Amino acid sequence: VAACGLPAVAYPNSGEEWDAARGRWTGTADPGEFGRAAVGWYEAGAVLVGGCCRTGPEHVRSVRAHLDRAAV
């Protein structure tokens, strides 16, 4: 963000990875972890933070709650 001077958007998936060999998602999609990570995205320069694939309303609520607590 600092290198280009443009606003950034963080719109990641849930954090899980697709295991093609097993035909399933692996990892965690924990909304709490997602919200904690969002604070770092914001601190790195993201001006919009949301969620994409395999995220839901609980992930977005967690982002809001963690950003509110961090008072960023």
N, C-alpha and C positions, 0 to 999 in steps of 0.2 A: 504494500500500500504506500509506504513512504517513498519507495523507488519511483513510482509513477505519479504520485500526487492525486490519484483518483479514488473515489469512495469504493469500498469493497462490499460484497454481499456474501454471507455465509449461508449456504442452502444445502447442507450435507444430508446424506442418507442416515439411517439409524445407527450406523457403525458396524452393522453385521456384514459378513462377506458371504458370497455365494460359493458353495463347495460343489462344483459341477460333478466331480467323481461320485459324491454321495447323494447329489440331487437335493440338497437342503441348505438352508442358511445356517451359518455358524457365528459365534460371538454373542455379544449382548446388545440388546436394544433398550436397555434400562433408561427410562426417562430422566432419572436423577443424574446419571452419568452424562447424559446428553446436555442437560441444563448446566452442569458444572463446566463442561467443555465450552459451552457458549460464552461463558465469561472470558475465556481465553481468546476466542474468536473476536469478541468485541474489543478486548484490550489490544489485539493485533491490528485493529483498524476497521473491522467490519461495521458498517453503519446500519445494515439490515441483517437480521439473523432470523432464520426460519428452519424448516425441515422439509426434506424431500422424501424419497422412497422409504417405505416402511416406518415412517414416523406418523404420529397422529396427534390429536388434541392434547394428550397428556404430555407429549414431548414439548409442545409449544408452551403449555402452562409451566412446565419446569424451566424452560428458558426464561420466561418472564419472571418467575419467582427467584431464580438465581441472579439475574441481572438486578432485580430490585434489592436483594440482600447485599449485593456487591456495591450498590449505590454508584453504578457506573453511568 
